[in-house]
Amino acid sequence: MKESGQFHLEILSKISDVTAPEWNGLLAEDSGPFLKHEFLSSLEETGCVGNNTGWQIAHLVLKLDNEIVGAMPLYLKQHSYGEYVFDWSWAQAYEQQGMNYYPKVLCAIPFTPVQGSRLLSKPEMNKELIYSKLISGLKSLVINNELSSAHILFPRKDELEILNEQGFLLRDSIQFHWHNQGYQSFEQFLSSLTMKRRKNIRREREFVARHNISFRHISGRESTDQDWEFFYACYANTYYEHQSQPYLNEAFFKLWAKRLPENIHLIVSERNGAPIASSLLVVDTLMSKAYGRYWGALEHVPLLHFETAYYQAIEFCIAANIQAFEGGAQGEHKMARGFLPTTIQSAHFIKDPRFAKAVEHFLGREHQGIEAYVDELAEHNPLKSSKVL
């Protein structure tokens, strides 16, 4: 593509200001389903972001003449909810110095702690040039609008390197991922675990089975409005039990399932034929990955969470030859179920140089603490022979 025209940056107040082919044309094969126009627009159109949610839409788009050649999914945040990288203490320290931490700029997939592209570039373009212009534009957005900071959550490793070179500070996070070692059955997976873990999982599954609980797997293409109404009741109940409000609404799940059914897989738990719990997997067959996103139950059955959200999902991955199952943020209990800790990073640009230096020191200490934590977790590796990723 010709690169000698005029580049300019624009801010979009809604992703529908560009077409799905224009946006999706910026996505590499490994970008995953969460960056698709269909997913982001579903969040916007159903009011999960925008309006008074504290997620003001401000997608950054780079154009060459009138053609979109690069982009970043951006939001102005009035809080730090729904991010899975916690900076509340930063906000408190910032405001104790008489400065406003919010609004801040966030480049992320809302409510989704999944690693993937954050600097989007048309494939035939010079990627380094597009990245440079997007990062420069992001910094200018912070500085010119007197914002405190910019945060890019869970970008790809190659993007992290470029961001670090451009003055962004890197922060570690721990997630727990399951990896398919060519298993042909769940029993073969169990045989790879230590005896203690293997016996524990069998005991948990037997306990659930004794409660006359069975499972239905529903692909996105087969799902009905009734399936999503039940799933949402389960999902919302999880939040209500913790005295909080769900981030997403029922309309979002229905619209998402309609637009991207190939990426969705529901697991429904039934007792004596009546549904009582559900979990949601997002499936990326191209990259051979599944993502555990949400779980909920209308009735409490001990250990049902582990069976519905983990063991049924692992069985699905084995049957579908999915190579990795990402269990989401946090949760040491996942290790006892065959998941391994994985370190991923985010990138942070702090405008105030004094505060940036203080954050840099904090992140250095935090990095050492996380390294020690990962070493400690390695001592509890559930596999007979493996390594922490």
Secondary structure, DSSP 4 states (H G I P E B T S, - for coil): ----S-EEEEEESSGGGS-HHHHHTT--GGG-GGGSHHHHHHHHHTTSSSTTSSEEE-EEEEEETTEEEEEE-EEEESS-TT-SS--HHHHHHHHHTT----SEEEES-TT-------SEE-TTS-HHHHHHHHHHHHHHHHHHTT--EEEE-S--HHHHHHHHHTTPEEEEEEEEEEE--S-SSHHHHHHTB-HHHHHHHHHHHHHHHTTTEEEEEEETTT--HHHHHHHHHHHHHHHHHTT---SS-HHHHHHHHHH-GGGEEEEEEEETTEEEEEEEEEEETTTTEEEEEEEEESS--TTHHHIIIIIHHHHHHHHHT--EEEEEE--GGGGGGT-EEEEEEEEEEESSHHHHHHHHHHHHHHHHHHHHHHHHHHTT-SBSS----
